[in-house]
Amino acid sequence: MLALLRSSFKIAVDSLWVSKVRSVLTILGIVIGVSAVIILVSMGNGLRSMINTQFMSLGANLVMILPGKVDLNGGGFQQFAAMATSKLTTEDAKLVKSVTNVSEAVPFAASYLPVKNMGESVVVEVLGSDENYTKVMNWPVSEGRNFTVSEVNAGKKVAVLGVTTARNLFNESAVGKTVLIGSERFRVVGILSQKGGSGEMDFDKRVFIPLSAAKVLFGKLNVQVIYFQVLDRSQINTTVTQVKNALLRHHKDDEFSVLQSGDLLKSVDSILGAVTMALAGIAAISLMVGGIGIMNIMLVSVTERTREIGLRKAVGASFTDILWQFLIEATVVSSLGGVVGILLGFLGAFVIGRFISTEVTAWSVLLAFSFSALVGVVFGILPAYKAAKLDPIEALRYE
Amino acid sequence: MKQPLIKTENLTRTYKLDEMLVHVLKGLNIEIEQGEMVSIMGPSGCGKSTLMHLLGLLDTPTSGKILFAGRDVSQLSDNERADFRGDRVGFVFQQFNLLKKFTALENVVLPLIYSHKGGGTEKRARDLLAEVGLSHRLNHLASKLSGGEQQRVAIARSLINDPPLILADEPTGNLDSRAGSEIMDLLRNLNSKGKTLVIVTHDLSVAQGCQRIIRMKDGEVVRE
């Protein structure tokens, strides 16, 4: 068996070497499939871990109160509608803060508004809050200062900018300058430290203003989210229940939802996990196509080597021996494709990683490689069977 | 009682060719003793190649028996036939049938892959190649060897499992007369060391180099 393995391996490598162009084309299908699996999975995982880090940067002790009933398994549209008709108020935040084990409870009202400085204008998420948002979101000011409790109480038009927005609007330091938010003029008192994120989720584009000013600016009195933080993480479930009970005195059950950041993370994570699997599945289809390419070439190879097969049978090779030989050969071809694909996958993930975050995972590499080897076996069966079935006399006569 | 190495009893082989039955062998009875060197002669289509394929268990008879050292080998399973071909018979073909991308040495050890014999195999292959006068060509690719050299490698290959019987199908058919007579010398030499040889040929000079000639015509033995 070992000798057969060695000899089959040599034959496989030799026949690959003899027709190089054909071999490269045959293997290419597998290479593309394997590297696609690795790259796509690495992108999915990169996204997951990026979101993970962002949630973690909010703090594991963070709990959110959202308006309406939140279904973590879907219903994004209703969620937007609930935001607009939110029944949550500043008083609710005060109520929550009075619950045992709650260290901070901060209300937020949010709206997308244009923010302007001279000619520069950006549309960003403007959040009205009280001065404690930096604590509850674990997000310190890096330049200037946060707005104060007296500014919040007086409804002063002061703003703290996310670092990206500050950079987009001002060439020099923004602190002390004024910006136009919607139609109102605000004085910039501070810049937040870098938080991260990208696209719609870019925290550093946000602008914070006192909630009292926001109510005037947005023209609505309710708040859309209340964030609160617990002191003792081990008591978080009890605290959440107490918060719910407190809120139920003023609200109906379907007017709010209490979500721990861990729950949110889990749900986002499971969605992204599913997306990653779907991507891997699509890439796996290209592996199948690669397998069909291998089968095609193996069939040609069996025909070309009819005489060789006849001879092997004449010198004592059984049906099983020939079957094994061609199965090994197909597996060598596909595994070689697998190895090259892995290298290419790493390279691709590295290059793409310079633009968006990627993370090559061991399971995707293992999966892609074993799948490519499996493809070799599965698509090698038909050609191998054809070879093993050959009549030795016919085969020896074959020209 | 001393048994013949090969004995056939009413051996027939019929092919179906476009709904027509072609009777290639029509009840053949031959005996070949241990240590004999026999040639089978006859015109094309007389069934001599078919006979050789049957004796080497590459083919199965339509009816009749083949007794190999007294044992009926005409009804063996596929695997048993493969083992038989590996252990008991060495084939030498007109076309040599070497693996072109393999060296002489690799070609000679090829049958060992299937006969599951290990240990000292390379030494034995070297010895055999030396015996056929190719010790200076061990690591040459088969495709780089001359016809005569290739046939010698093929003979060494047929001997690697030390089979009692060598079947040669027109072993000199693709060689010039000088290389051909060298090959015949080699085969005679093997015979002198105890191997039983059956040589299919239509070259009279080859046949005359054997101890006995079986002449065939239309699927029957016409004269011994």
HADDOCK unambig.tbl for C-alpha pairs under 7 A between the chains (distance, minus, plus):
assign (segid A and resid 3 and name CA) (segid B and resid 113 and name CA) 5.49 0.50 0.50
assign (segid A and resid 4 and name CA) (segid B and resid 113 and name CA) 5.54 0.50 0.50
assign (segid A and resid 308 and name CA) (segid B and resid 99 and name CA) 6.81 0.50 0.50
assign (segid A and resid 311 and name CA) (segid B and resid 97 and name CA) 6.57 0.50 0.50
assign (segid A and resid 313 and name CA) (segid B and resid 82 and name CA) 6.86 0.50 0.50
assign (segid A and resid 314 and name CA) (segid B and resid 58 and name CA) 6.79 0.50 0.50
assign (segid A and resid 314 and name CA) (segid B and resid 85 and name CA) 6.25 0.50 0.50
assign (segid A and resid 315 and name CA) (segid B and resid 85 and name CA) 5.89 0.50 0.50
assign (segid A and resid 315 and name CA) (segid B and resid 86 and name CA) 5.03 0.50 0.50
assign (segid A and resid 315 and name CA) (segid B and resid 111 and name CA) 5.29 0.50 0.50
assign (segid A and resid 316 and name CA) (segid B and resid 82 and name CA) 4.61 0.50 0.50
assign (segid A and resid 316 and name CA) (segid B and resid 83 and name CA) 5.56 0.50 0.50
assign (segid A and resid 316 and name CA) (segid B and resid 85 and name CA) 4.95 0.50 0.50
assign (segid A and resid 316 and name CA) (segid B and resid 86 and name CA) 3.80 0.50 0.50
assign (segid A and resid 316 and name CA) (segid B and resid 111 and name CA) 6.42 0.50 0.50
assign (segid A and resid 316 and name CA) (segid B and resid 114 and name CA) 5.80 0.50 0.50
assign (segid A and resid 316 and name CA) (segid B and resid 115 and name CA) 6.82 0.50 0.50
assign (segid A and resid 317 and name CA) (segid B and resid 82 and name CA) 5.83 0.50 0.50
assign (segid A and resid 317 and name CA) (segid B and resid 114 and name CA) 5.43 0.50 0.50
assign (segid A and resid 318 and name CA) (segid B and resid 79 and name CA) 5.65 0.50 0.50
assign (segid A and resid 318 and name CA) (segid B and resid 82 and name CA) 5.13 0.50 0.50
assign (segid A and resid 392 and name CA) (segid B and resid 58 and name CA) 6.32 0.50 0.50
assign (segid A and resid 393 and name CA) (segid B and resid 58 and name CA) 6.52 0.50 0.50
